[in-house]
Amino acid sequence: MATRKKYSKEFNLNAVSLITEQGYTRTEAEKSLGINANMLGRWVKEHQADDGHVF
């Protein structure tokens, strides 16, 4: 079984920032960062729902 990769708070916030502040599409951001689009989408949703305090 594969182990889950852990991302730092800073990485998560930077990834969300690509979409929310820098105008990247989710697809562009996930390809640029090499992460799964579903995970990135979840991070954006959590960030917006929790006013940025999720990570």
PDB file as gemmi writes it, atoms N, CA and C in Angstrom:
CRYST1    1.000    1.000    1.000  90.00  90.00  90.00 P 1                      
ATOM      1  N   MET A   1       0.840  -1.183   0.000  1.00  0.00           N  
ATOM      2  CA  MET A   1       0.000   0.000   0.000  1.00  0.00           C  
ATOM      3  C   MET A   1       0.888   1.250   0.000  1.00  0.00           C  
ATOM      4  N   ALA A   2       0.532   2.217  -0.826  1.00  0.00           N  
ATOM      5  CA  ALA A   2       1.310   3.444  -0.928  1.00  0.00           C  
ATOM      6  C   ALA A   2       1.056   4.336   0.282  1.00  0.00           C  
ATOM      7  N   THR A   3       2.107   5.020   0.707  1.00  0.00           N  
ATOM      8  CA  THR A   3       1.938   5.952   1.816  1.00  0.00           C  
ATOM      9  C   THR A   3       1.504   7.308   1.276  1.00  0.00           C  
ATOM     10  N   ARG A   4       0.741   8.014   2.066  1.00  0.00           N  
ATOM     11  CA  ARG A   4       0.252   9.327   1.655  1.00  0.00           C  
ATOM     12  C   ARG A   4       1.351  10.359   1.834  1.00  0.00           C  
ATOM     13  N   LYS A   5       1.474  11.228   0.869  1.00  0.00           N  
ATOM     14  CA  LYS A   5       2.452  12.297   0.951  1.00  0.00           C  
ATOM     15  C   LYS A   5       1.879  13.443   1.769  1.00  0.00           C  
ATOM     16  N   LYS A   6       2.679  13.972   2.676  1.00  0.00           N  
ATOM     17  CA  LYS A   6       2.263  15.097   3.503  1.00  0.00           C  
ATOM     18  C   LYS A   6       2.805  16.379   2.888  1.00  0.00           C  
ATOM     19  N   TYR A   7       1.966  17.384   2.827  1.00  0.00           N  
ATOM     20  CA  TYR A   7       2.356  18.680   2.300  1.00  0.00           C  
ATOM     21  C   TYR A   7       2.354  19.684   3.443  1.00  0.00           C  
ATOM     22  N   SER A   8       3.291  20.602   3.398  1.00  0.00           N  
ATOM     23  CA  SER A   8       3.381  21.609   4.452  1.00  0.00           C  
ATOM     24  C   SER A   8       2.247  22.622   4.321  1.00  0.00           C  
ATOM     25  N   LYS A   9       2.016  23.333   5.399  1.00  0.00           N  
ATOM     26  CA  LYS A   9       0.997  24.386   5.404  1.00  0.00           C  
ATOM     27  C   LYS A   9       1.335  25.425   4.341  1.00  0.00           C  
ATOM     28  N   GLU A  10       2.597  25.772   4.246  1.00  0.00           N  
ATOM     29  CA  GLU A  10       3.040  26.770   3.270  1.00  0.00           C  
ATOM     30  C   GLU A  10       2.762  26.308   1.842  1.00  0.00           C  
ATOM     31  N   PHE A  11       3.025  25.032   1.557  1.00  0.00           N  
ATOM     32  CA  PHE A  11       2.763  24.487   0.222  1.00  0.00           C  
ATOM     33  C   PHE A  11       1.275  24.568  -0.092  1.00  0.00           C  
ATOM     34  N   ASN A  12       0.438  24.174   0.859  1.00  0.00           N  
ATOM     35  CA  ASN A  12      -1.011  24.201   0.662  1.00  0.00           C  
ATOM     36  C   ASN A  12      -1.507  25.619   0.384  1.00  0.00           C  
ATOM     37  N   LEU A  13      -1.044  26.556   1.173  1.00  0.00           N  
ATOM     38  CA  LEU A  13      -1.475  27.942   0.993  1.00  0.00           C  
ATOM     39  C   LEU A  13      -1.002  28.505  -0.337  1.00  0.00           C  
ATOM     40  N   ASN A  14       0.214  28.171  -0.737  1.00  0.00           N  
ATOM     41  CA  ASN A  14       0.716  28.622  -2.029  1.00  0.00           C  
ATOM     42  C   ASN A  14      -0.079  28.003  -3.177  1.00  0.00           C  
ATOM     43  N   ALA A  15      -0.442  26.740  -3.037  1.00  0.00           N  
ATOM     44  CA  ALA A  15      -1.227  26.061  -4.064  1.00  0.00           C  
ATOM     45  C   ALA A  15      -2.602  26.712  -4.196  1.00  0.00           C  
ATOM     46  N   VAL A  16      -3.252  26.995  -3.081  1.00  0.00           N  
ATOM     47  CA  VAL A  16      -4.557  27.646  -3.090  1.00  0.00           C  
ATOM     48  C   VAL A  16      -4.431  29.050  -3.669  1.00  0.00           C  
ATOM     49  N   SER A  17      -3.349  29.739  -3.341  1.00  0.00           N  
ATOM     50  CA  SER A  17      -3.108  31.088  -3.834  1.00  0.00           C  
ATOM     51  C   SER A  17      -3.015  31.130  -5.360  1.00  0.00           C  
ATOM     52  N   LEU A  18      -2.466  30.093  -5.966  1.00  0.00           N  
ATOM     53  CA  LEU A  18      -2.378  30.052  -7.426  1.00  0.00           C  
ATOM     54  C   LEU A  18      -3.758  30.212  -8.053  1.00  0.00           C  
ATOM     55  N   ILE A  19      -4.743  29.595  -7.445  1.00  0.00           N  
ATOM     56  CA  ILE A  19      -6.105  29.610  -7.995  1.00  0.00           C  
ATOM     57  C   ILE A  19      -6.865  30.856  -7.549  1.00  0.00           C  
ATOM     58  N   THR A  20      -6.811  31.153  -6.266  1.00  0.00           N  
ATOM     59  CA  THR A  20      -7.655  32.223  -5.730  1.00  0.00           C  
ATOM     60  C   THR A  20      -7.108  33.617  -5.993  1.00  0.00           C  
ATOM     61  N   GLU A  21      -5.787  33.765  -6.113  1.00  0.00           N  
ATOM     62  CA  GLU A  21      -5.211  35.106  -6.238  1.00  0.00           C  
ATOM     63  C   GLU A  21      -4.462  35.335  -7.549  1.00  0.00           C  
ATOM     64  N   GLN A  22      -3.937  34.272  -8.141  1.00  0.00           N  
ATOM     65  CA  GLN A  22      -3.081  34.448  -9.308  1.00  0.00           C  
ATOM     66  C   GLN A  22      -3.742  34.067 -10.627  1.00  0.00           C  
ATOM     67  N   GLY A  23      -4.978  33.610 -10.565  1.00  0.00           N  
ATOM     68  CA  GLY A  23      -5.742  33.377 -11.783  1.00  0.00           C  
ATOM     69  C   GLY A  23      -5.467  32.077 -12.520  1.00  0.00           C  
ATOM     70  N   TYR A  24      -4.768  31.143 -11.891  1.00  0.00           N  
ATOM     71  CA  TYR A  24      -4.550  29.846 -12.522  1.00  0.00           C  
ATOM     72  C   TYR A  24      -5.857  29.052 -12.504  1.00  0.00           C  
ATOM     73  N   THR A  25      -6.048  28.202 -13.498  1.00  0.00           N  
ATOM     74  CA  THR A  25      -7.151  27.248 -13.420  1.00  0.00           C  
ATOM     75  C   THR A  25      -6.684  26.100 -12.529  1.00  0.00           C  
ATOM     76  N   ARG A  26      -7.619  25.319 -12.056  1.00  0.00           N  
ATOM     77  CA  ARG A  26      -7.265  24.178 -11.208  1.00  0.00           C  
ATOM     78  C   ARG A  26      -6.351  23.215 -11.965  1.00  0.00           C  
ATOM     79  N   THR A  27      -6.638  23.007 -13.241  1.00  0.00           N  
ATOM     80  CA  THR A  27      -5.832  22.100 -14.060  1.00  0.00           C  
ATOM     81  C   THR A  27      -4.409  22.622 -14.224  1.00  0.00           C  
ATOM     82  N   GLU A  28      -4.277  23.911 -14.496  1.00  0.00           N  
ATOM     83  CA  GLU A  28      -2.944  24.512 -14.642  1.00  0.00           C  
ATOM     84  C   GLU A  28      -2.147  24.388 -13.345  1.00  0.00           C  
ATOM     85  N   ALA A  29      -2.800  24.662 -12.229  1.00  0.00           N  
ATOM     86  CA  ALA A  29      -2.122  24.613 -10.940  1.00  0.00           C  
ATOM     87  C   ALA A  29      -1.692  23.196 -10.590  1.00  0.00           C  
ATOM     88  N   GLU A  30      -2.569  22.226 -10.794  1.00  0.00           N  
ATOM     89  CA  GLU A  30      -2.207  20.854 -10.428  1.00  0.00           C  
ATOM     90  C   GLU A  30      -1.095  20.317 -11.306  1.00  0.00           C  
ATOM     91  N   LYS A  31      -1.073  20.684 -12.579  1.00  0.00           N  
ATOM     92  CA  LYS A  31       0.022  20.250 -13.450  1.00  0.00           C  
ATOM     93  C   LYS A  31       1.322  20.920 -13.053  1.00  0.00           C  
ATOM     94  N   SER A  32       1.265  22.191 -12.727  1.00  0.00           N  
ATOM     95  CA  SER A  32       2.449  22.941 -12.323  1.00  0.00           C  
ATOM     96  C   SER A  32       3.048  22.384 -11.030  1.00  0.00           C  
ATOM     97  N   LEU A  33       2.184  21.991 -10.104  1.00  0.00           N  
ATOM     98  CA  LEU A  33       2.639  21.512  -8.801  1.00  0.00           C  
ATOM     99  C   LEU A  33       2.837  20.003  -8.742  1.00  0.00           C  
ATOM    100  N   GLY A  34       2.290  19.289  -9.711  1.00  0.00           N  
ATOM    101  CA  GLY A  34       2.405  17.831  -9.720  1.00  0.00           C  
ATOM    102  C   GLY A  34       1.550  17.156  -8.659  1.00  0.00           C  
ATOM    103  N   ILE A  35       0.374  17.718  -8.405  1.00  0.00           N  
ATOM    104  CA  ILE A  35      -0.531  17.125  -7.423  1.00  0.00           C  
ATOM    105  C   ILE A  35      -1.876  16.831  -8.076  1.00  0.00           C  
ATOM    106  N   ASN A  36      -2.691  16.064  -7.387  1.00  0.00           N  
ATOM    107  CA  ASN A  36      -3.995  15.652  -7.877  1.00  0.00           C  
ATOM    108  C   ASN A  36      -4.980  16.819  -7.848  1.00  0.00           C  
ATOM    109  N   ALA A  37      -5.739  16.973  -8.932  1.00  0.00           N  
ATOM    110  CA  ALA A  37      -6.705  18.070  -9.037  1.00  0.00           C  
ATOM    111  C   ALA A  37      -7.795  17.966  -7.972  1.00  0.00           C  
ATOM    112  N   ASN A  38      -8.203  16.752  -7.621  1.00  0.00           N  
ATOM    113  CA  ASN A  38      -9.232  16.591  -6.590  1.00  0.00           C  
ATOM    114  C   ASN A  38      -8.733  17.089  -5.237  1.00  0.00           C  
ATOM    115  N   MET A  39      -7.473  16.797  -4.928  1.00  0.00           N  
ATOM    116  CA  MET A  39      -6.897  17.249  -3.670  1.00  0.00           C  
ATOM    117  C   MET A  39      -6.822  18.779  -3.652  1.00  0.00           C  
ATOM    118  N   LEU A  40      -6.391  19.347  -4.742  1.00  0.00           N  
ATOM    119  CA  LEU A  40      -6.290  20.798  -4.840  1.00  0.00           C  
ATOM    120  C   LEU A  40      -7.669  21.445  -4.702  1.00  0.00           C  
ATOM    121  N   GLY A  41      -8.660  20.857  -5.323  1.00  0.00           N  
ATOM    122  CA  GLY A  41     -10.024  21.360  -5.203  1.00  0.00           C  
ATOM    123  C   GLY A  41     -10.525  21.319  -3.771  1.00  0.00           C  
ATOM    124  N   ARG A  42     -10.187  20.256  -3.063  1.00  0.00           N  
ATOM    125  CA  ARG A  42     -10.576  20.125  -1.654  1.00  0.00           C  
ATOM    126  C   ARG A  42      -9.896  21.198  -0.817  1.00  0.00           C  
ATOM    127  N   TRP A  43      -8.623  21.452  -1.081  1.00  0.00           N  
ATOM    128  CA  TRP A  43      -7.901  22.486  -0.341  1.00  0.00           C  
ATOM    129  C   TRP A  43      -8.540  23.850  -0.550  1.00  0.00           C  
ATOM    130  N   VAL A  44      -8.918  24.156  -1.794  1.00  0.00           N  
ATOM    131  CA  VAL A  44      -9.538  25.448  -2.092  1.00  0.00           C  
ATOM    132  C   VAL A  44     -10.864  25.563  -1.355  1.00  0.00           C  
ATOM    133  N   LYS A  45     -11.672  24.507  -1.399  1.00  0.00           N  
ATOM    134  CA  LYS A  45     -12.970  24.508  -0.713  1.00  0.00           C  
ATOM    135  C   LYS A  45     -12.797  24.708   0.791  1.00  0.00           C  
ATOM    136  N   GLU A  46     -11.850  23.971   1.385  1.00  0.00           N  
ATOM    137  CA  GLU A  46     -11.612  24.075   2.821  1.00  0.00           C  
ATOM    138  C   GLU A  46     -11.108  25.473   3.178  1.00  0.00           C  
ATOM    139  N   HIS A  47     -10.254  26.018   2.354  1.00  0.00           N  
ATOM    140  CA  HIS A  47      -9.711  27.350   2.597  1.00  0.00           C  
ATOM    141  C   HIS A  47     -10.819  28.402   2.568  1.00  0.00           C  
ATOM    142  N   GLN A  48     -11.703  28.307   1.602  1.00  0.00           N  
ATOM    143  CA  GLN A  48     -12.794  29.271   1.479  1.00  0.00           C  
ATOM    144  C   GLN A  48     -13.815  29.105   2.597  1.00  0.00           C  
ATOM    145  N   ALA A  49     -14.087  27.876   2.998  1.00  0.00           N  
ATOM    146  CA  ALA A  49     -15.094  27.623   4.037  1.00  0.00           C  
ATOM    147  C   ALA A  49     -14.588  27.993   5.425  1.00  0.00           C  
ATOM    148  N   ASP A  50     -13.284  27.893   5.617  1.00  0.00           N  
ATOM    149  CA  ASP A  50     -12.709  28.112   6.936  1.00  0.00           C  
ATOM    150  C   ASP A  50     -11.984  29.438   7.062  1.00  0.00           C  
ATOM    151  N   ASP A  51     -12.196  30.331   6.112  1.00  0.00           N  
ATOM    152  CA  ASP A  51     -11.592  31.666   6.129  1.00  0.00           C  
ATOM    153  C   ASP A  51     -10.063  31.621   6.226  1.00  0.00           C  
ATOM    154  N   GLY A  52      -9.450  30.603   5.575  1.00  0.00           N  
ATOM    155  CA  GLY A  52      -8.008  30.544   5.506  1.00  0.00           C  
ATOM    156  C   GLY A  52      -7.306  29.918   6.695  1.00  0.00           C  
ATOM    157  N   HIS A  53      -8.045  29.413   7.661  1.00  0.00           N  
ATOM    158  CA  HIS A  53      -7.412  28.843   8.846  1.00  0.00           C  
ATOM    159  C   HIS A  53      -7.400  27.320   8.829  1.00  0.00           C  
ATOM    160  N   VAL A  54      -7.700  26.704   7.715  1.00  0.00           N  
ATOM    161  CA  VAL A  54      -7.832  25.259   7.649  1.00  0.00           C  
ATOM    162  C   VAL A  54      -6.492  24.539   7.796  1.00  0.00           C  
ATOM    163  N   PHE A  55      -5.412  25.116   7.298  1.00  0.00           N  
ATOM    164  CA  PHE A  55      -4.137  24.418   7.334  1.00  0.00           C  
ATOM    165  C   PHE A  55      -3.407  24.781   8.591  1.00  0.00           C  
TER     166      PHE A  55                                                      
END                                                                             
